Amino acid sequence: MANEQKHHSERYRLLLMILTVIVTFLVGVELIGSWNQPKAQSQLNLYQSDLLLQASEWQPVLEENGQDKIVPNPLLESDPVAAALKTYRQVRTSVQVDLDRLEKAEAETSGSDSQAPTAQKQSRSRFRDELDLRIGLLLVEAEQTEDAIATWSPLTTDTQTSDNAASATAPVLMGLWSDPPQLLPNAQQVLQSQLKGWFRDTALERLYTLAQRQDDLTTLQIDRQAVASNALVRVVAINGLTLVGNAAGIIILLVWLVRTWLRRRQFQLSPSGSPQPQPGVGEEQEGVMTAESTTVDEADVYLAQTGLAKSVLWPVETIWQVMVLWFIAFFGVSLSIPVLIYVLGIQPTSLGARPQAYFAFINYAVLVVVGLSILIWSLKPFLSTPFKWLRIRWRGNWLLWGLSGYFVALPLVILIALLNQKILGDQGGGNPLLELIIQSHDPVTASLLFVMVAGLAPFFEEILFRGFFLTSLTRYLPMWGAIGVSGIVFAIAHLNLADILPLTVLGCVLGFVYSRSRNLLSSMLLHSLWNSGSFLSLLILGSSSR
């Protein structure tokens, strides 16, 4: 009997090892693949530049002493056109590097039947041509007309893009700014269909001025002022909230550090020389800690880890099993649903943002159900009611911990993201939902995506990575080791090189907040606030592309 159990255990571990190798291979492939993708931050920088360009057009006129007086725009001093031109040129250089790499890959695989590099090359080529159109408009706004025409000229002979949008738009723009100007018959239709936001309005203003269409020009200028006013409000909201949030986060972080230092100093000066919890303080039934604090920080950490670790009744193989099976399920669901959709002949990307949002929501909802099922099945031999084991308590100070943790995470993650930008440049990929969120202009799509990123994701990911994984690790690792390991795995699970460092920091803050509050509601709140803030910022930035 003992031999049979031993053989069963050995086969069980061998199976876990095989699955671990498969998961490691799949994760590695995804991370390497993300390196060849442009970082989402570059696209976000473009949207931010577009928003600043729109806001820079704000010039209200006030009547003072019977005379009209133009109110100065604070954004004009920073020269948003020059800043946008710099950003667009940086992204354009990065796109060209991608195209050169793809051309090299095509040359090396010219004998194969794979068409993936060609499709990706066409997409990047279209994006490069769109950038050239906008760069040219920025150049004419900066009074560099000759450079603008030189930028547009190669596009008139470009036949690589499938819809030929750039080759149709470039002659119209060249005609508007040539000497003498040339107005093509379909100029207005082309500009309205192929350009967006500030770039479309700039080109249309030139067209109406040259054609002496005063009524259309007046209407356009009124509309531009309304758009500019709204854009300025959005710029102030984003920058102001970010500044206030970072300042609050730094203050709270300093309070945490000072409080920890004072407590450790008190501990060093105490005659006992070691943290001794007070009798009766620390644990409730099933090893769950109360929210009461002890006299020293070391005692807090000791009690927190003791309470968490004592509630872990399973061996390390169970932790291994849950995480490996979850990654297998993640890849399985991510592949099976697209295959099913392909078999049904549906192409979500060709149907607009709402079908893609439905697809993303269903995909994640299925993953949540499968993930929770794996957790219940794995813990059932040790717990009669696995979900009651999770530390979700409506009492306590979880609200304070969640809010303060969010503000602390803001400056830390932003700082690491800036350092990460210096290291990776414009490579490393990004969350594929970013572009979908930016394009979600209708309420149904936006609501669906918001429920997913601000509701489902914090609920499930905190149960898995903090409620189960971090808690389980406290039985085998020190508290800070458990927080660090869970933060790294949390970041890797997002499968983007560009996000690993920032998400590791965020994961560590989530783990710290959970470990100190002993309540999953605190980390869920922090996670939801983080995703909600990012979501709303993306919606605001996306409004500049309309």
C-alpha positions as CSV (number, residue, x, y, z in Angstrom):
1,M,0.0,0.0,0.0
2,A,2.8,2.4,0.9
3,N,4.6,1.5,-2.3
4,E,1.5,2.2,-4.4
5,Q,1.1,5.6,-2.7
6,K,4.8,6.3,-3.4
7,H,4.5,5.4,-7.0
8,H,1.3,7.5,-7.3
9,S,3.1,10.5,-5.8
10,E,6.0,10.0,-8.2
11,R,3.7,9.9,-11.2
12,Y,1.9,12.9,-9.9
13,R,5.1,14.9,-9.6
14,L,6.3,13.7,-13.0
15,L,3.0,14.9,-14.6
16,L,3.4,18.3,-12.8
17,M,6.9,18.6,-14.1
18,I,5.8,17.8,-17.7
19,L,3.0,20.4,-17.4
20,T,5.4,22.9,-15.9
21,V,7.8,22.5,-18.9
22,I,4.8,23.0,-21.3
23,V,3.7,26.1,-19.4
24,T,7.2,27.5,-19.3
25,F,7.6,27.0,-23.0
26,L,4.3,28.7,-23.8
27,V,5.0,31.6,-21.5
28,G,8.5,32.0,-23.0
29,V,7.0,32.0,-26.5
30,E,4.5,34.7,-25.6
31,L,7.1,36.9,-23.9
32,I,9.5,36.6,-26.8
33,G,6.6,37.3,-29.2
34,S,5.7,40.4,-27.2
35,W,9.2,41.7,-27.7
36,N,8.6,41.9,-31.4
37,Q,5.4,44.0,-30.8
38,P,5.5,47.8,-30.4
39,K,5.0,48.9,-26.9
40,A,1.4,50.2,-26.2
41,Q,2.9,53.2,-24.5
42,S,4.0,54.6,-27.9
43,Q,0.4,54.6,-29.1
44,L,-0.7,56.2,-25.9
45,N,1.9,58.9,-26.3
46,L,0.4,59.7,-29.7
47,Y,-3.1,59.9,-28.3
48,Q,-1.8,62.3,-25.6
49,S,-0.1,64.4,-28.2
50,D,-3.3,64.6,-30.2
51,L,-5.3,65.7,-27.1
52,L,-2.7,68.4,-26.4
53,L,-2.9,69.6,-30.0
54,Q,-6.7,69.9,-29.7
55,A,-6.4,71.7,-26.4
56,S,-3.9,74.2,-27.8
57,E,-6.5,75.5,-30.2
58,W,-8.5,77.0,-27.2
59,Q,-8.6,80.8,-27.6
60,P,-11.7,82.3,-26.0
61,V,-12.4,86.0,-26.5
62,L,-13.6,88.1,-23.6
63,E,-15.1,91.5,-23.8
64,E,-13.3,94.1,-21.7
65,N,-14.0,97.8,-21.8
66,G,-16.0,97.4,-25.0
67,Q,-13.1,95.6,-26.8
68,D,-12.5,92.0,-27.5
69,K,-9.6,90.5,-25.7
70,I,-8.1,87.0,-26.4
71,V,-7.4,85.0,-23.3
72,P,-3.9,83.4,-23.5
73,N,-3.8,79.6,-23.7
74,P,-1.3,78.2,-21.1
75,L,-0.5,75.3,-23.4
76,L,0.8,77.6,-26.2
77,E,4.0,78.4,-24.2
78,S,5.0,74.7,-24.2
79,D,4.8,74.5,-28.1
80,P,2.6,71.4,-28.4
81,V,3.2,71.2,-32.1
82,A,6.9,70.8,-31.6
83,A,6.3,68.3,-28.8
84,A,3.9,66.3,-31.0
85,L,6.3,66.4,-33.9
86,K,9.0,64.9,-31.8
87,T,6.7,62.2,-30.5
88,Y,5.5,61.3,-33.9
89,R,9.0,61.1,-35.3
90,Q,10.1,58.8,-32.5
91,V,7.2,56.4,-33.1
92,R,7.8,56.6,-36.8
93,T,11.4,55.6,-36.4
94,S,10.4,52.7,-34.2
95,V,7.8,51.6,-36.8
96,Q,10.5,51.7,-39.5
97,V,12.8,49.5,-37.4
98,D,9.9,47.0,-37.1
99,L,9.4,47.0,-40.9
100,D,13.1,46.5,-41.5
101,R,13.1,43.5,-39.1
102,L,10.0,42.0,-40.8
103,E,11.6,42.4,-44.2
104,K,14.6,40.6,-43.0
105,A,12.5,37.8,-41.6
106,E,10.6,37.6,-44.9
107,A,13.9,37.3,-46.7
108,E,15.0,34.5,-44.4
109,T,11.7,32.6,-44.8
110,S,11.1,33.3,-48.5
111,G,10.8,29.7,-49.3
112,S,8.1,29.0,-46.7
113,D,4.4,29.2,-47.1
114,S,3.8,31.4,-44.0
115,Q,2.0,34.6,-44.7
116,A,2.1,35.9,-41.1
117,P,5.1,38.2,-41.5
118,T,3.6,39.7,-44.7
119,A,0.3,40.5,-43.0
120,Q,2.1,42.1,-40.0
121,K,4.3,44.0,-42.4
122,Q,1.2,45.4,-44.3
123,S,-0.3,46.5,-41.0
124,R,2.9,48.3,-39.8
125,S,3.3,49.8,-43.3
126,R,-0.2,51.3,-43.2
127,F,0.6,52.7,-39.7
128,R,3.8,54.2,-41.0
129,D,2.0,55.9,-43.9
130,E,-0.6,57.3,-41.5
131,L,2.2,58.7,-39.3
132,D,3.7,60.4,-42.4
133,L,0.5,62.1,-43.2
134,R,0.2,63.5,-39.7
135,I,3.9,64.4,-39.5
136,G,3.5,66.4,-42.7
137,L,0.5,68.3,-41.2
138,L,2.6,69.1,-38.1
139,L,5.4,70.3,-40.3
140,V,3.2,72.8,-42.2
141,E,1.8,74.0,-38.8
142,A,5.5,74.6,-37.8
143,E,5.9,76.6,-41.1
144,Q,8.1,73.9,-42.7
145,T,6.0,73.4,-45.8
146,E,8.8,72.1,-48.1
147,D,9.6,69.4,-45.6
148,A,5.9,68.5,-45.3
149,I,5.6,68.1,-49.1
150,A,8.8,66.0,-49.2
151,T,7.2,63.8,-46.5
152,W,4.0,63.3,-48.4
153,S,5.5,62.9,-51.9
154,P,6.6,59.2,-51.4
155,L,3.1,58.3,-50.4
156,T,1.6,59.2,-53.7
157,T,3.3,56.2,-55.3
158,D,2.8,53.8,-52.4
159,T,0.8,50.7,-53.5
160,Q,1.5,48.5,-50.5
161,T,-1.5,49.5,-48.3
162,S,-4.6,47.5,-49.0
163,D,-7.0,50.4,-48.9
164,N,-4.6,52.8,-50.5
165,A,-5.7,55.5,-48.0
166,A,-2.4,57.3,-47.7
167,S,-1.8,57.4,-51.5
168,A,-5.3,59.0,-51.9
169,T,-4.8,61.5,-49.1
170,A,-1.2,62.6,-49.8
171,P,-2.0,64.3,-53.2
172,V,-4.9,66.2,-51.6
173,L,-2.6,67.6,-48.9
174,M,0.2,68.3,-51.3
175,G,-2.3,70.3,-53.4
176,L,-3.5,72.3,-50.5
177,W,0.0,73.5,-49.5
178,S,1.7,73.6,-52.9
179,D,2.5,76.9,-54.6
180,P,0.2,77.7,-56.3
181,P,-2.4,75.6,-54.4
182,Q,-4.4,72.9,-56.3
183,L,-7.8,71.9,-55.0
184,L,-8.8,68.4,-56.0
185,P,-12.5,67.7,-56.7
186,N,-12.9,65.1,-53.9
187,A,-10.6,66.9,-51.4
188,Q,-13.2,67.4,-48.6
189,Q,-14.5,63.8,-48.8
190,V,-11.0,62.4,-48.6
191,L,-9.9,64.5,-45.7
192,Q,-13.0,63.8,-43.7
193,S,-12.8,60.1,-44.2
194,Q,-9.0,59.5,-43.9
195,L,-8.0,62.0,-41.2
196,K,-9.2,62.5,-37.6
197,G,-9.2,65.0,-34.8
198,W,-6.8,68.0,-35.0
199,F,-5.3,66.8,-38.3
200,R,-8.6,66.6,-40.1
201,D,-9.6,70.0,-38.8
202,T,-6.3,71.6,-39.8
203,A,-6.5,70.3,-43.3
204,L,-10.2,71.3,-43.7
205,E,-9.5,74.8,-42.4
206,R,-6.9,75.2,-45.2
207,L,-9.3,73.8,-47.8
208,Y,-12.1,76.2,-46.7
209,T,-9.8,79.1,-46.6
210,L,-8.4,78.5,-50.1
211,A,-11.9,77.8,-51.5
212,Q,-13.3,80.9,-49.8
213,R,-16.0,79.0,-48.2
214,Q,-16.5,81.4,-45.3
215,D,-19.7,79.8,-43.9
216,D,-18.0,76.4,-43.6
217,L,-14.8,78.0,-42.2
218,T,-16.8,79.8,-39.5
219,T,-18.7,76.7,-38.6
220,L,-15.4,74.7,-38.4
221,Q,-13.7,77.3,-36.2
222,I,-16.6,77.3,-33.8
223,D,-16.6,73.5,-33.6
224,R,-12.8,73.6,-33.1
225,Q,-13.1,76.0,-30.2
226,A,-15.8,73.7,-28.6
227,V,-13.6,70.7,-29.0
228,A,-10.5,72.6,-27.8
229,S,-12.3,73.7,-24.6
230,N,-13.4,70.1,-23.8
231,A,-9.9,68.8,-24.6
232,L,-8.3,71.4,-22.3
233,V,-10.6,70.3,-19.5
234,R,-9.6,66.6,-20.1
235,V,-5.9,67.6,-20.1
236,V,-6.2,69.4,-16.8
237,A,-8.2,66.5,-15.4
238,I,-5.7,63.9,-16.3
239,N,-2.6,65.9,-15.3
240,G,-4.2,67.4,-12.2
241,L,-5.5,64.1,-10.8
242,T,-2.2,62.4,-11.6
243,L,-0.3,65.1,-9.8
244,V,-2.6,65.1,-6.8
245,G,-2.5,61.3,-6.7
246,N,1.2,61.1,-6.8
247,A,1.6,63.7,-4.1
248,A,-0.8,61.9,-1.9
249,G,1.0,58.6,-2.6
250,I,4.4,60.0,-1.7
251,I,3.0,61.4,1.6
252,I,1.4,58.1,2.5
253,L,4.5,56.2,1.6
254,L,6.6,58.4,3.8
255,V,4.1,57.9,6.6
256,W,4.5,54.2,6.2
257,L,8.3,54.4,6.2
258,V,8.5,56.7,9.2
259,R,6.0,54.5,11.1
260,T,8.0,51.4,10.4
261,W,11.3,53.1,11.4
262,L,9.8,54.4,14.7
263,R,8.4,51.0,15.5
264,R,11.7,49.2,14.8
265,R,13.5,51.8,16.9
266,Q,11.1,51.2,19.7
267,F,11.7,47.5,19.3
268,Q,15.5,47.9,19.4
269,L,15.2,50.0,22.6
270,S,12.8,47.6,24.3
271,P,14.4,45.5,27.1
272,S,12.9,42.2,25.8
273,G,14.9,42.2,22.6
274,S,12.4,40.2,20.6
275,P,8.8,40.8,19.4
276,Q,6.4,39.0,21.8
277,P,2.8,39.3,20.9
278,Q,0.4,40.0,23.7
279,P,-1.6,37.0,25.0
280,G,-4.9,36.7,23.3
281,V,-4.0,39.1,20.5
282,G,-3.4,37.9,17.0
283,E,-5.6,35.0,15.8
284,E,-9.2,34.1,15.5
285,Q,-10.6,30.8,14.5
286,E,-8.9,29.0,11.6
287,G,-5.8,31.1,12.0
288,V,-7.4,34.3,10.7
289,M,-5.8,37.4,12.2
290,T,-7.7,40.3,13.7
291,A,-7.1,43.9,12.7
292,E,-5.6,44.8,16.0
293,S,-2.0,45.9,16.0
294,T,0.8,45.1,18.4
295,T,3.5,47.4,19.7
296,V,6.2,46.8,17.1
297,D,6.3,46.3,13.4
298,E,8.2,43.0,13.6
299,A,5.4,41.6,15.8
300,D,2.8,42.7,13.2
301,V,4.7,40.9,10.4
302,Y,5.2,37.9,12.7
303,L,1.5,37.7,13.6
304,A,0.4,38.2,10.0
305,Q,2.6,35.5,8.6
306,T,1.7,33.1,11.5
307,G,-2.0,33.6,10.9
308,L,-1.8,33.1,7.2
309,A,0.6,30.2,7.3
310,K,-1.4,28.3,9.9
311,S,-4.5,28.3,7.7
312,V,-2.5,26.6,4.8
313,L,-3.3,22.9,5.2
314,W,-1.9,21.6,1.9
315,P,1.6,20.7,0.7
316,V,3.7,22.6,-1.8
317,E,2.5,20.2,-4.6
318,T,-1.0,21.6,-4.3
319,I,0.3,25.2,-4.8
320,W,2.3,23.9,-7.8
321,Q,-0.8,22.1,-9.1
322,V,-3.2,25.1,-8.9
323,M,-0.8,27.5,-10.6
324,V,0.3,25.1,-13.4
325,L,-3.3,24.1,-14.1
326,W,-4.4,27.7,-14.2
327,F,-1.8,28.6,-16.8
328,I,-2.8,25.5,-18.8
329,A,-6.4,26.6,-18.6
330,F,-5.4,30.2,-19.6
331,F,-3.7,29.0,-22.8
332,G,-6.5,26.5,-23.4
333,V,-9.3,29.0,-23.2
334,S,-7.4,31.6,-25.1
335,L,-6.9,29.2,-28.0
336,S,-10.1,27.3,-27.9
337,I,-12.5,30.2,-28.1
338,P,-10.8,31.8,-31.1
339,V,-10.7,28.4,-32.9
340,L,-14.4,28.0,-32.3
341,I,-15.1,31.5,-33.6
342,Y,-12.9,30.8,-36.7
343,V,-14.8,27.5,-37.3
344,L,-18.1,29.5,-37.2
345,G,-16.6,31.9,-39.8
346,I,-16.8,34.9,-37.5
347,Q,-14.1,37.6,-37.6
348,P,-14.5,39.9,-34.5
349,T,-11.9,42.4,-35.7
350,S,-13.9,43.1,-38.9
351,L,-17.1,43.7,-36.9
352,G,-16.0,46.7,-34.9
353,A,-15.3,47.4,-31.2
354,R,-18.5,46.0,-29.7
355,P,-18.2,42.4,-31.0
356,Q,-14.5,42.4,-29.9
357,A,-15.7,43.6,-26.5
358,Y,-18.2,40.7,-26.3
359,F,-15.5,38.3,-27.4
360,A,-13.0,39.6,-24.7
361,F,-15.7,39.5,-22.0
362,I,-16.8,36.0,-22.8
363,N,-13.2,34.8,-23.0
364,Y,-12.4,36.2,-19.6
365,A,-15.6,35.1,-18.0
366,V,-14.9,31.5,-19.1
367,L,-11.4,31.8,-17.7
368,V,-12.8,33.0,-14.4
369,V,-15.2,30.0,-14.1
370,V,-12.5,27.5,-15.1
371,G,-9.9,29.1,-12.7
372,L,-12.3,29.0,-9.7
373,S,-13.2,25.4,-10.6
374,I,-9.5,24.5,-10.5
375,L,-9.1,26.2,-7.1
376,I,-12.2,24.5,-5.6
377,W,-11.2,21.1,-6.9
378,S,-7.6,21.4,-5.7
379,L,-8.6,22.6,-2.2
380,K,-11.6,20.3,-1.7
381,P,-9.5,17.5,-0.1
382,F,-8.3,19.9,2.6
383,L,-11.3,22.3,3.1
384,S,-15.0,21.4,3.1
385,T,-15.9,25.0,2.0
386,P,-12.9,26.4,0.1
387,F,-14.4,29.9,-0.4
388,K,-15.0,30.4,3.3
389,W,-11.3,29.9,3.8
390,L,-10.6,33.0,1.7
391,R,-10.1,36.2,3.8
392,I,-13.0,38.3,2.7
393,R,-14.3,40.2,5.6
394,W,-16.6,43.3,5.5
395,R,-15.4,44.4,8.9
396,G,-12.1,46.0,9.6
397,N,-10.0,48.7,7.9
398,W,-9.8,47.2,4.4
399,L,-11.2,50.4,2.8
400,L,-8.5,52.5,4.3
401,W,-5.8,50.0,3.3
402,G,-7.2,49.8,-0.3
403,L,-7.3,53.5,-0.8
404,S,-3.9,54.3,0.7
405,G,-2.4,51.4,-1.2
406,Y,-3.7,52.8,-4.5
407,F,-2.1,56.2,-3.9
408,V,1.2,54.6,-2.9
409,A,1.2,52.4,-6.0
410,L,0.8,55.5,-8.3
411,P,4.2,57.1,-7.9
412,L,6.0,53.8,-7.5
413,V,4.6,52.2,-10.7
414,I,5.0,55.4,-12.7
415,L,8.7,55.7,-11.7
416,I,9.4,52.0,-12.6
417,A,7.5,52.5,-15.9
418,L,9.7,55.4,-16.8
419,L,12.8,53.4,-16.0
420,N,11.3,50.5,-18.0
421,Q,10.8,52.8,-21.0
422,K,14.5,53.7,-20.9
423,I,15.5,50.0,-20.8
424,L,13.1,48.6,-23.4
425,G,12.5,51.6,-25.6
426,D,9.5,51.0,-27.8
427,Q,9.6,47.2,-27.7
428,G,8.0,44.8,-25.4
429,G,4.3,44.7,-26.4
430,G,1.4,45.7,-24.2
431,N,-2.1,44.9,-23.2
432,P,-4.2,44.2,-26.3
433,L,-7.3,45.6,-24.6
434,L,-5.7,49.1,-24.6
435,E,-6.6,49.9,-28.2
436,L,-10.0,48.3,-27.8
437,I,-10.8,50.5,-24.8
438,I,-9.6,53.6,-26.6
439,Q,-11.9,52.8,-29.5
440,S,-14.9,52.0,-27.3
441,H,-17.0,55.1,-28.1
442,D,-20.4,53.6,-27.5
443,P,-21.8,53.1,-24.0
444,V,-22.4,49.4,-24.3
445,T,-18.8,48.6,-25.3
446,A,-17.4,50.9,-22.7
447,S,-19.6,49.4,-19.9
448,L,-18.8,45.8,-20.9
449,L,-15.1,46.5,-20.8
450,F,-15.3,48.4,-17.6
451,V,-17.1,45.6,-15.8
452,M,-14.4,43.2,-17.0
453,V,-11.3,45.3,-16.1
454,A,-12.7,46.9,-12.9
455,G,-14.9,44.0,-11.6
456,L,-14.1,40.6,-12.9
457,A,-10.3,41.0,-13.2
458,P,-9.7,42.3,-9.6
459,F,-12.1,39.7,-8.1
460,F,-10.6,36.7,-9.8
461,E,-6.9,37.8,-9.9
462,E,-6.9,38.7,-6.2
463,I,-8.4,35.4,-5.2
464,L,-5.8,33.5,-7.2
465,F,-2.6,35.5,-6.7
466,R,-3.1,37.0,-3.2
467,G,-5.9,34.9,-1.6
468,F,-4.5,31.6,-2.6
469,F,-0.9,31.9,-4.0
470,L,0.6,34.5,-1.6
471,T,-1.2,33.0,1.4
472,S,0.0,29.5,0.5
473,L,3.6,30.7,0.1
474,T,3.7,32.1,3.6
475,R,3.9,28.5,4.9
476,Y,7.2,28.0,3.0
477,L,8.7,31.5,2.6
478,P,9.1,34.7,4.7
479,M,6.4,37.2,4.2
480,W,8.4,39.5,2.0
481,G,9.5,36.5,-0.1
482,A,5.9,35.4,-0.5
483,I,4.9,39.0,-1.6
484,G,7.8,39.2,-4.0
485,V,7.3,35.8,-5.7
486,S,3.5,36.3,-6.0
487,G,4.2,39.8,-7.5
488,I,6.6,38.4,-10.1
489,V,4.2,35.6,-11.1
490,F,1.3,38.1,-11.3
491,A,3.3,40.2,-13.7
492,I,4.5,37.3,-15.8
493,A,0.9,36.1,-16.1
494,H,0.1,39.2,-18.2
495,L,2.6,37.9,-20.9
496,N,4.1,41.3,-21.9
497,L,7.7,42.1,-21.4
498,A,6.9,45.8,-21.2
499,D,4.6,45.2,-18.3
500,I,6.7,42.9,-16.1
501,L,8.6,45.5,-14.0
502,P,5.7,47.9,-13.4
503,L,3.2,45.0,-12.7
504,T,5.7,43.4,-10.4
505,V,5.8,46.6,-8.3
506,L,2.0,46.8,-8.4
507,G,1.7,43.1,-7.4
508,C,4.1,43.7,-4.5
509,V,2.0,46.7,-3.3
510,L,-1.2,44.5,-3.6
511,G,0.5,41.8,-1.6
512,F,1.7,44.2,1.1
513,V,-1.8,45.7,1.5
514,Y,-3.4,42.2,1.7
515,S,-0.8,40.9,4.2
516,R,-1.2,43.9,6.5
517,S,-5.0,44.2,6.3
518,R,-5.5,40.4,6.3
519,N,-8.5,41.0,4.0
520,L,-8.9,40.3,0.3
521,L,-11.3,43.2,0.0
522,S,-8.4,45.7,0.4
523,S,-6.4,44.3,-2.5
524,M,-9.5,43.9,-4.6
525,L,-10.4,47.6,-4.0
526,L,-6.8,48.7,-4.8
527,H,-6.8,46.5,-8.0
528,S,-10.2,47.9,-9.1
529,L,-9.2,51.5,-8.5
530,W,-6.0,51.0,-10.5
531,N,-7.8,49.4,-13.5
532,S,-10.6,52.0,-13.3
533,G,-8.2,54.9,-13.3
534,S,-6.4,53.4,-16.3
535,F,-9.7,52.7,-18.1
536,L,-11.0,56.3,-17.6
537,S,-7.6,57.8,-18.8
538,L,-7.8,55.7,-21.9
539,L,-11.3,56.8,-22.6
540,I,-10.2,60.4,-22.3
541,L,-7.3,59.9,-24.6
542,G,-9.4,58.1,-27.1
543,S,-11.7,61.0,-27.4
544,S,-8.9,63.0,-29.1
545,S,-9.0,60.5,-32.1
546,R,-12.6,61.2,-33.0
